[in-house]
Amino acid sequence: MASQKRADESSDSDNNETVRHNRIQSSGDNPGDNGDEDWVTFADGKRQIDHILVYEEWTKARNGRADKYRDKYFANLKTMGVEMEENVVPLRPVPGEPTTSQGDRFLHFVKLYVPFPLMCTYAEQLSLRAPLQSVANPSENWSDNMFSALRVKNPMYEYVPNKPLDYYTCPFKQSKLTKFLGKHNLFMNCISSEDPEHYFTRTQRIRVVHEILESVSFGKRSLAQVGVNRLIEQNIFTASYPLHDGPYETPKTIRDSQHYNKRQILYYYWAQWSKWYKYQPLDHIRDYFGEKIAIYFAWLGFYTGWLVPASIVGILVFLYGLLSISSDVPSREICNSGEKYVMCPTCDEHQGCQYWHLSEICLYSRLSVMFDHSGTVFYAVFISFWAVAFLEYWKRKSVSLAHHWDSIDCNEEERPRPQFSAKAPYLERNPITGHKEPAFPHRIRCFRMAAGYMTILLMLILVLIFMLAVIIYRIILVSMQSFQTPGMRPIASLIATSSGAFVNLILIMTVGRVYEKLAYRLTEWASLIATSSGAFVNLILIMTVGRVYEKLAYRLTEWEMHRTQSEFDNQLAFKVFIFQFINFYSSIFYIAFFKGRFVGTPARYGSLLGLRNEECSNYGCLMELTQQLAIIMIGKQVINNAREILVPK
């Protein structure tokens, strides 16, 4: 509290100096556009910019409500001790663009800085890890040891300079400040430090600023008018972001990579297409982005490496199937049968379907041998053991990284999420710490979770309706008169299966994006049901409402008011997993286990909506399953990768 009081007094005395309006004449001079490192500091060249808030303003169209909320938000930030500096950038009209009656347009960049005393206060509240003693940084891995044992140069290894030090750490305490190691120096106290600007790492400063911005109110807390995200949703702020630590381009004047900043090292030694086969500098990634991002890329690299043996075995099994086509007895007999075997029509005769000969599917029977042979059974067993081994070895790897980064017990000291603290209706004494903390009634949370699960159930039913629409689509296409000639009949089945899989892929990708982001507010649910329930056959309408679905899981989880970030993440992951599992695999399970089981027998065929129940294609369900898996899985990867590259988040 003493540090908070000193911060408030210091902030009150310096308000007139720290909040300044610098009229910049060129839009290229705004924070973040220059290659010079001066844009990462305040005008005094000493205080580093921790965060930037952006909003726009028109000279002749002022928004009184937005100005009121912004002013109160800034006043509350200054009361807490956050220092600010504002740059105003005039946006010149684009030649040829029609003029508006709103006057000139300006962008305001508000730079935020958290002083060292306030950082110490929040570091203790958030239980940030502080270094006690540096230790050796282990960097061994089994593949590197294998190459060393073989005395062969490891092509995946590359020296990355400025490897971060490793420390023994413990939760930060202001009373124990003299026991901790700073980022560069050993500090004696909170105020008279040699270099307080660099005591905490950038990731720690970003976490503290995020905590502050999400917990400060701009209106009435009873109306949940709290946090910068709400201000962005209401277009009061345009953007909110921290800055990188300087430019990413490697300077031509500096030849020694030891003098590169952290961002330049990551860009040169990691974020290059030519480095795809190199070891990832996980310690550098963790030092710059934090443990959560580093563990994600560690998993991604680990998973990619384990896919290598699975893909090699898969290619060998595929080549075996390719070579066994000529020796496959069933396909050879089908091709040599001529007009010997007459098969029943694929649909009712009054719809135009005719009898056909077994030899018409000669080509497709040969193609199915590539995927349906004895090696396929072996590969299925191999993948089962591979998946179990991958999971167990990843558990070992993740625990090793957590121990190495000293983050094993970080969840044991979790405090309430800032969004939860801002919206909680009352305070309740924590039986463990004895302090009063924001609380939410458990009974109401259970009701909200039940409502959320019912919403998810409705969405899953919607997915099954989409799958039924695809089934009907395939049945109608196979029954069309234009596809009943002997030459077109097998092509009709192929088109029906492939196009149905493509339609299903579109539904999966659109519905998947719909689901992940919808319901912060359940008011959108009624309109969603109204537009979606009657339009499951209309793919254009599905694409239109696709973006709405993406917000469902996140908004529902926010509405449920979970106390800690780990609880929130677990509930969000559960919702997304359940929906995506049904969304991606329902059609695959249908083809593998249900399709063709309810066709019936000649003269007693089962029907759906007046059409004969769907049966497997003439060349079997396994070929259809192969097409479905290829289109959905490969198409999903292509679309996701293209979206990450073309529209990064």
Order of alpha helices (4+ residues) and beta strands (2+ residues): alpha-alpha-beta-beta-alpha-beta-beta-alpha-beta-alpha-beta-alpha-alpha-beta-alpha-alpha-alpha-alpha-beta-beta-alpha-alpha-alpha-beta-beta-alpha-alpha-alpha-alpha-alpha-alpha-alpha-beta-beta-beta-beta-alpha-alpha
